[in-house]
Amino acid sequence: MLKFAIPVLHVSSSATAGQFFERLGFRQEFAMRPDASKPDPCYMGFKRDEVLLHVSSFSGDGVSGGVVYVAVDDVNALHREFVTRGVSIDTGPVDQTWGTREMYVKDTDRNSLRFTQDLDLP
């Protein structure tokens, strides 16, 4: 039985990634650095509500430009929150032909977080 998945996004800077995810309302759960005196490489976990994301600046942990879909209750409310927090919106909110309303944001490493809400279409 599968329980859940935690995506790992590759980032070039743990400090920049931390600032980005904090602006999105995530909180840092942990950070693991082999050398505590250096900011990178670093493996970090972020959480908001029930969503867990991991980011890594270790070489070999993915490539920049990944995509994560995050299911949400209200894309429009999240859009308003992000705009208030100064988050640059890449796409949306927009209704998709496949029955979702979506909004995309990208970090400085071109990783895309795609926030999606199911629409009740007739």
C-alpha positions in Angstrom: 0.0 0.0 0.0 1.4 3.4 -1.0 1.1 6.1 1.7 2.5 9.4 0.2 5.3 10.8 -1.9 7.6 13.7 -1.1 9.0 15.5 -4.1 12.7 16.6 -4.0 13.4 19.8 -5.9 17.0 20.7 -6.8 18.1 24.2 -5.8 21.4 26.0 -6.2 21.2 28.0 -2.9 19.6 26.8 0.3 19.3 30.4 1.5 17.4 31.5 -1.6 15.2 28.5 -1.5 14.4 29.0 2.2 13.3 32.6 1.5 11.2 31.5 -1.5 9.3 28.8 0.4 8.8 31.1 3.4 7.1 33.6 1.1 4.8 30.8 0.0 3.8 30.3 3.7 5.8 27.1 4.2 7.9 26.5 7.3 11.2 24.8 7.4 11.0 21.5 9.2 14.7 20.6 9.0 18.0 21.3 7.3 20.9 18.9 7.0 24.3 20.2 6.1 27.5 18.0 6.2 29.4 21.1 7.2 27.4 23.4 9.5 29.7 26.3 8.8 28.7 26.3 5.1 25.2 27.1 3.7 25.5 24.5 0.9 25.2 21.7 0.2 22.0 21.3 2.2 19.0 19.1 2.2 15.9 20.8 3.7 12.2 19.9 4.3 9.3 22.4 4.2 5.7 22.0 5.2 2.5 23.9 4.8 -0.7 22.3 6.0 -0.5 18.7 4.8 2.0 19.3 2.0 5.7 18.2 2.5 8.4 19.3 0.0 12.1 18.6 0.1 14.7 20.7 -1.6 18.4 19.8 -2.0 21.5 21.6 -3.2 23.5 18.3 -3.2 24.8 17.4 -6.6 22.9 14.3 -7.9 19.7 15.2 -6.1 17.6 16.0 -9.2 18.0 18.8 -11.7 16.6 22.3 -11.6 13.4 22.9 -13.4 11.3 20.2 -11.7 7.5 20.4 -11.4 5.3 19.7 -8.4 1.5 19.8 -8.4 -0.1 20.8 -5.1 -3.9 20.3 -4.7 -5.6 23.2 -2.9 -9.1 24.2 -1.9 -9.1 27.7 -3.3 -6.7 28.8 -6.0 -8.1 32.4 -6.0 -7.6 32.8 -2.2 -4.0 31.5 -2.5 -3.4 33.8 -5.4 -4.5 36.8 -3.3 -2.3 35.6 -0.4 0.8 35.2 -2.7 0.3 38.6 -4.3 0.1 40.2 -0.8 3.3 38.4 0.1 5.1 39.7 -3.0 5.3 36.4 -4.8 5.7 36.6 -8.6 3.0 34.6 -10.3 4.1 32.8 -13.4 0.7 31.6 -14.7 -2.9 32.1 -13.6 -5.1 31.6 -12.0 -6.6 30.0 -15.1 -9.3 27.4 -15.7 -7.9 24.5 -17.6 -9.8 22.4 -20.2 -9.2 19.3 -18.1 -11.4 20.6 -15.2 -9.0 22.4 -12.9 -8.2 25.9 -11.9 -4.4 26.4 -11.7 -1.8 28.9 -10.7 2.0 28.4 -11.2 4.9 30.0 -9.4 8.6 29.4 -10.1 11.6 29.7 -7.9 15.0 31.1 -9.1 16.0 27.6 -10.2 13.0 27.3 -12.6 11.3 24.8 -10.4 7.5 25.1 -10.9 5.0 24.8 -8.1 1.6 24.3 -9.7 -1.3 24.9 -7.4 -4.5 23.2 -8.6 -8.1 23.1 -7.6 -10.7 20.7 -9.0 -13.6 22.4 -10.7 -17.1 21.0 -10.6 -17.9 21.1 -14.3 -21.2 19.8 -15.6 
